Amino acid sequence: MSKKDYYEILGVDKKASAEDLKKAYRQLALKLHPDKNPGNKDAEHKFKEVSEAYDVLKDEQKRAAYDRFGHGAFQGGGGARPGSGAASGFSGAGFSDIFEEMFGDFMSGAAQAGRRSGADGARRGGDLSHDMSITLEEAFKGKDATFKVATWQGCHTCNGSGAEKGSKPETCEACRGIGRIRAQQGFFTVERTCPTCGGAGQTIKNPCHACGGSGRTRKEKSLQVSIPAGIEDGTRIRLAGEGEAGVRGGPPGDLYVFLTITPHRFFQREGANLHCRVPVPMHLVALGGIVEVPTIDGKLMKVTVPAGTQTNQQFRLKGKGMTVMRSPSRGDMFVEVTVETPINLTKKQKELLQEFIGESVDAKTNPQSHGFFAKVKELWEDLKD
């Protein structure tokens, strides 16, 4: 049996915000929790579904993977699947978010501190994102772009330890280095982040004067990203280890560059193909001729326009489109003709046009208009009968 859609389980739209997800989950979890439905297997099953759905959708990376690959994103891999371990029981990571609001920062706060903190109090740095706009020409050629970003970097004074030179962090006496302490809350025995060390498991009695004990300082750094030729609009490029520095010597996070290709004044992109509309004077399409059109690589191409060409007729220039990423091939370019009707005619030009109309406007020279009005005449005759 195929699994139900996570958004459907929570009763939210796929564009729901994190707050909307949390609100929907709270209502369902409180309603379906086994403590409120003793012996109700159906409620227990639904509660597990709701917990599993929220456990995935509340995490940005898991949600992005699910939106792209569905349930298949969490099948067949070596990592933990949604709903595995504690998340499938009655004290899942999602339900702890509700407890966090009701009883403080125990459970989820403690669990996160345990996952992110090492035995030495080190924590992984946060991920960063940077928005970058490039032109269509740059997307065609590819480029190496340099940009600056303000972020947390490892403190050079204490080498990331957070302690003043000549001293070092000490094991927290309150939690004995675990980072969590247990407390009795009614029927529950819960864990919460140690208030003494903040979940780090260590205390610094003599903090570094430069970073205040965090092991990192905020600075601006310059980075370079290599944008491959043929890149698509909306592509995300990951720069591993270029995010925020970890706390107290923890590993750094990653930085994600989100690319936006600015609209082009001449070309419209469709995958690897390019489209452009070219206005052509009426006399040229009537008699036939040649027009020159620019290409994305900065050259001019001659396009032969046969006599009698009509508006919206397209001409294909093979291999003159966008670069295909990580490939030597290119897409095609499609030139769409738009017949330009002359304006601001002189008296002489009008007289010549009148002479042209008198001699040549018939079904042979204007088959489309004559065919159309012939059909209109037939329809009118039918309506009169």
N, C-alpha and C positions, 0 to 999 in steps of 0.2 A: 504494500500500500504506500502510495506517495505521501510525503510529509506535507502538512499544510503550510501555506505561506506565513512567514513570521509576522508580516504587517497585518495580515488578515486575523491572525491569532490575537494580536493586541488591539485590533479594531481601529487602526490608524492608517493614514495615507502614506505612500512611499516618500513623500516630501516632508513628513512630520519632523518637527524640531526635536532636539534632545529633551526639552522640557515637556513637549507633548507626549513623547514616549514614556517618560518617567511618570507623568500623571496617569496615563492609561494603565501602566503596569501597576501602580499603587492601588488603583481602584479594583483591578481584577485580582491581584494577589491577596488583598485584604478580604475580598469576597470568597475566594476559593481556598484559602489556607486550610490545611487539614485540621488545625485546632478548632476551627469554626465549623468544620464538616466531618466530625468523627465517623469513621466507617463508610464514608461516601467515596467509593472508588472512582466514580466519574469526576468528582471535584478534584480528587487527588491527581488524576491523569491530566486534567486541564491545567491544574496548578503547575505541574511539571512542564507542560507545553509553554505556558506563559513565561515561566522562569527561564526556559531555554531561549525563547524568542528575545526576551529583553537582554539576556546575557550577551547575545550577539549584536543586537541593534544599538545598544548603548555604547559599544566600543567602535570608534570611527573606522579603524582598520578592518575589523571583522565585518562591519556594516558595508564598507566599500566592496569587500570580497564577496559578500552575500548578494549585493545588488548586481554584481557582474556575473557571478557563476551560480547563484542560487545555493541550494543545499550541497551541491557537488563541491563547493569550495572547502567543505570540512569533512570530506569523505576520502578515504584512501591515503591520507597523510600521516606523518608520524606524530603530529601535535595533538593536543587534547581537542576533542570535539565538543560543540555546544551541548550542554546537558550532561557532560561526563563529570564524574567526581562529585564534589559538593554541590555544584550547580544543579544537579538533577534531584537533589533531596529537598528538604524543607528549609534549609538554611543556605540557599544558593546566594551567589554574589549579588544577584539582582535584588532579592528580598531584603538583603542586609542594607540596601540603600534606604528602604523604608524605615528599618530599625534605626538607621543613622539619624534620621530626622526626629524619631520618637524618643530615643534614649541617648543620643549623643553620637560620638564618632567611633563607637566600638564596632567590632566585626568587620565592616568593609574597610574602614580606615586602617584597622590593624592588619587586615589581610593584605591591603595594598602596601603597607609599610613593610610587611614581611616579604612580599614578592620583590619589591624594588630595593630594599636595603640589604646589604651584605652583612657579614658578621662584624665588619669594621665600620659600619654605619654609612658606607658608600651607597649612593643611589644614582641610577642612570639619569642622564640629562634629558630634558624634554626635546621633542621634535619641533622643527621650525618649518615655516613655509614662506616662499617668496614668489610674488607674481611678476612675470616678465612678459613684455609685449615685443614681438618681432614683426618685421614686414614679410610680405609674401615672397619677395626676392630673397630675403635671408633664410626663409624656410626652404626655398628651392636650392640654395647653395650650401646651407649649413654655416655655422659660425662658432667661434669661441667667444663667449660673452663674459665680461667681468662685472661684478656687482658688489655692493657693500651691504652688510647686514649687522645690526646691533644685537649682540647675544652675550650670554654668560660664558666666560672663558676661565680656565683653570688659573687659580691665584699663583703667581710666580713667587710671592714672598714666602708662602708656607708650602709650596709644591702641592697644593690641593688638600692638605690634611686638615686645615681649619684651625690648627693650633699654632700659637706663637713659636717662633724659633727657639729651640732648646726645651720645648715641652711637647707633649703628645696627648691625644684623646685617651680618656680613661673609661673603663667599663661602667655603665650606669648601675648604681647601687639599687635603684628602685625596681628595675626589671631584670637585673643581672645579665644585661647584654642582649636580652631577647627582643626588646623593643615594644613588648606588649605586656599588659597586666590583666589579670582576670578579676571579675567582680560579680557578685550575685545581684540580679535584678528580678525580684519576684520569683517566678518559676524558671527563669533563665539564668544560666551561667554564661556570661558573655566576656569577650575580650575587647579591650580598647587600646588605642595607641598610648604608650607610656607618656604621661604629661611631663615627666622630668626631662627625657631625652628627645621627645617628639618622634619616637619610633626608630631613632638611629641606633639605639643600643649602646651608645657612648655619650659621654658628656665632655665638654671642653672647658676646663676651669680657667685656662689662660688663652682666650681666642685670639686669632691673628688680627693685628690692628688693621691690616689692609682689606680683608674680606669679612671681618666680623665673625669668623668661625665657620662660614659656609664652604670655604675652600675654593671659591670662585668669585670673579669680579665681572662687571658688565662693561664690555668694550665693543667697538666697531671693528669688524674684520673684512678683508677683501677676499672674495672667492671667484673662481672661474668655473664655468660650466660649458661643456662641449655639446653643441646642438647639432645633431646629425642632419644631413641634407634629406629633404622629403618629410620632415617632421609634421605631424598633424596638429591642428588646433585643439587645445585642451589637454595636450600630453603632459604627464607628470614625470619629471626627471629626479631621481633620488641621488643625493650626495651623502654617502654613508659616512657617519662620524663627524659631520659638519654642523650638527645641531648644537644645542646647549651643552656646556660642559657638565659632567656629573657632579653631584654634591659630595664633598670630601673624597675626591679622587675617583668617583664612580665613572663608568664609561659614558662617553658623549652620546647624545641623540643624533638623529639624522636630519637633514634638511631637504625639503622637497620644493623643486622649482616648477611652478605651474605656468605653462606657456599659453599665450593668447596671440593669434595672428591677426593683425589689424586688417580691416577691410581694404581691398585694393580699388583704386579709382577706375581700373579698366577691366581686370579679370575677376571672374567668379570661379571659385574652386569647387570641384566635385570629385573627391578622392584624389586620384593622380591626374585627372583631366582638368583642363581649364576651358572656360567659356568666355566669349566676348561678343559684344554686339557692335557692328560697324555700320554707320549710316553711309549709304551710297547714293549719289545723285541719280535722279530719274533717268536722265539721258544715258548714263553709263550702264544701268541695268537693262535699258531698252536696246542699246546697240552692242553691249558687251564691252569688256575692257579689263584693266588690271588695277587692283588696289593694293597698297602696302599696309601691312599691319605689324605692330610690334610684338615681340615674343618675350617670355619671362626671362630669357637669358640676355636681354638687351639688344637683340638683333631685329632687323626688319625682314619680313617675308612677303613675297609677291603672291597674291591670290588672284587667279583668273576667274572673272565673273562672266559666265556665258550670257549671251543676249537673251532677254526674256526672264531673267532671274526675278523671283518674287520675294516679298517680305517674309522673314522667318526661315528662308532657305539657308541651310547650313553647309559649310565646307570644312572638311576635316584635314588638319595638318598633323600627320602621324609623327609621334615622337617629339612633339614640341610642347608637351604639357609639363607637369611637375616631375621632379625626381622621385623615383620610388625608393623609399628608405632602405638602406643597406642592399641596394641593387643597382646595377649599371643601367637599367632600363628607365624609360620615361613614359609618362602618360601622353595623351593626345591633346591637341588644341582644336576647339570648335569655333569657327567664325560664323556668326549668324548675321545675315544681311537685313538691314532695315532700309527700305526705299524712302529717300528723302524727297518730299514734294517741294518744288521751288516756290519761294515767296518773293514779295517785292518786285514783281515782274515789270519790265518797262512796257511801254505801249507797243513797241515793235515785237517784243517777245509774246505778248498776248495775241497780237495779230497772227503770228506764226503758229501759235498753238491752235487758234481758231481754224486756220487753214489746215492744220494737221487733223483736227477733229472731223472737219468736213470731208476729208479724203479717205481716212483710214480707220475710224472707230467703228468696228463691226465685230461679229462673232469670231472672225478669224484673228483679229489683232487683240481683242479683249475677251477671251473665252470665259474667264471666271465671272466677270460682271454680267455678261450676256446670259450665261447659264443660270446665274442667280435670279435675274429678273424674269427669265423665262419661267422658272419655277414659281415665282411670285404671281405671274400672270395666270398660270394654271390653277394655283390655289384660289385666286380671286374668282376665276370662272366657276370653280367647284362650289364656292360659297354662295354664288348668285343662283345656282341651280336649286 
